[in-house]
Structure formats: structure tokens, C-alpha cells
Amino acid sequence: MNRVSTAIAKMKTQIAAKVAAGLSQEKVDATHKALDMELDEYCRFQEMKSAAVMDKKLTLEEAQLIYKYLGETPEHFNQQPVEVKAVLTQIFKELLASRIAARV
């Protein structure tokens, strides 16, 4: 397993535990919707993912898995399970932060 698949499995377990502890499905559904990507974000993430491989921040295997989950359109990503969207959104955030820090 790579870091991406490990993080997704961990997130799935965490969400299931929170639902078992009383988190409503409505809140899970609201989070799922809130994590939808627009086209500009999607394109930027695809670019940053590829650059992260060149910068050795992601392995090729991790980048390929991210590409699989992103798919060819934002709609494909938006239909992914909440745990996938949460982990990939966090990765996108980290790549953006790294890019900003490199420019400062």
C-alpha cells in the first residue's frame, strides 16, 4: 500500500467510527457535497500532482492512484466516496501549501 491508499483506508475507518458514535448520515452527506471540486481546482490539482512526482513529493504509484480517483472530469471526482474526497482534498491542500512556501 502507498500513502494515499493507506490514508483513504484510515479515513474510511474514522468515518465509520464517527457514524457508529452518532454522527448523522446527513452530516456525512453534507461533507461529501462540500468537498466537490470545480473545473479550475480539478485542473490545478492534476498539474500539481504531476509536478509533485517530478519533485519527489509523490511516488509514481501514488500519483497514478490520485489520477484514478480524479478521473477525467471533476464530476468523476465528485462521485467518489467521502473518504477519498477528504484525503485527496488534504493532499491538494498540502501541495498548494508547499508551492506557496517555495515561492516565499
C-alpha positions in Angstrom: 0.0 0.0 0.0 1.1 3.5 -0.6 0.5 6.6 1.5 -2.6 7.6 -0.4 -4.3 4.2 -0.2 -3.3 3.9 3.5 -4.8 7.4 4.3 -8.0 6.5 2.5 -8.4 3.2 4.4 -7.7 5.1 7.7 -10.2 7.8 6.8 -12.9 5.3 6.0 -12.4 3.6 9.4 -12.5 7.0 11.2 -15.7 8.0 9.4 -17.3 4.6 10.2 -16.4 5.0 13.9 -17.9 8.5 14.0 -21.1 7.3 12.4 -21.2 4.4 14.9 -20.8 7.0 17.6 -23.7 9.1 16.4 -22.6 11.2 13.5 -25.6 11.6 11.3 -25.6 10.4 7.7 -26.8 13.9 6.8 -23.6 15.4 8.1 -21.6 12.9 6.1 -23.6 13.7 3.0 -23.1 17.4 3.6 -19.3 16.9 3.9 -19.3 14.8 0.8 -21.0 17.7 -1.2 -18.8 20.4 0.4 -15.7 18.5 -1.0 -16.9 18.8 -4.6 -14.3 20.3 -7.0 -14.9 22.8 -9.7 -13.1 22.6 -13.0 -10.4 25.1 -12.1 -9.5 23.3 -8.9 -9.5 20.0 -10.7 -7.1 21.2 -13.4 -4.8 22.7 -10.8 -4.7 19.5 -8.8 -3.9 17.5 -11.9 -1.0 19.8 -12.7 0.3 19.9 -9.1 0.1 16.1 -8.8 2.3 15.7 -11.8 4.8 18.3 -10.6 4.8 16.6 -7.2 6.1 13.4 -8.8 8.9 15.3 -10.5 9.7 17.0 -7.2 9.7 13.5 -5.5 6.8 14.6 -3.1 4.6 11.8 -4.5 5.6 8.4 -5.9 4.5 7.5 -9.4 2.2 4.9 -7.8 0.6 7.5 -5.5 0.2 9.9 -8.4 -1.4 7.2 -10.5 -3.9 6.3 -7.7 -4.8 10.0 -7.4 -5.3 10.2 -11.1 -7.6 7.2 -10.9 -9.7 8.9 -8.3 -9.7 12.3 -10.0 -10.7 10.7 -13.3 -11.1 12.6 -16.5 -13.6 15.2 -15.2 -14.4 16.9 -11.9 -17.7 15.0 -12.0 -15.8 11.8 -11.7 -14.0 13.0 -8.6 -17.2 14.5 -7.2 -18.8 11.0 -7.2 -16.0 9.4 -5.2 -16.7 8.2 -1.6 -16.3 10.9 1.1 -13.1 9.3 2.5 -11.5 9.5 -1.0 -12.6 13.1 -1.4 -11.4 14.1 2.1 -7.9 12.5 1.6 -7.4 13.9 -1.9 -8.5 17.4 -0.8 -6.0 17.2 2.0 -3.2 16.2 -0.4 -4.2 19.1 -2.7 -4.1 21.5 0.3 -0.6 20.2 1.2 0.7 20.5 -2.4 -0.7 24.1 -2.6 1.0 25.0 0.7 4.3 23.5 -0.4 4.1 25.5 -3.7 3.3 28.7 -1.8 6.2 28.1 0.7 8.6 27.5 -2.2 7.8 30.9 -3.7 8.3 32.8 -0.5 
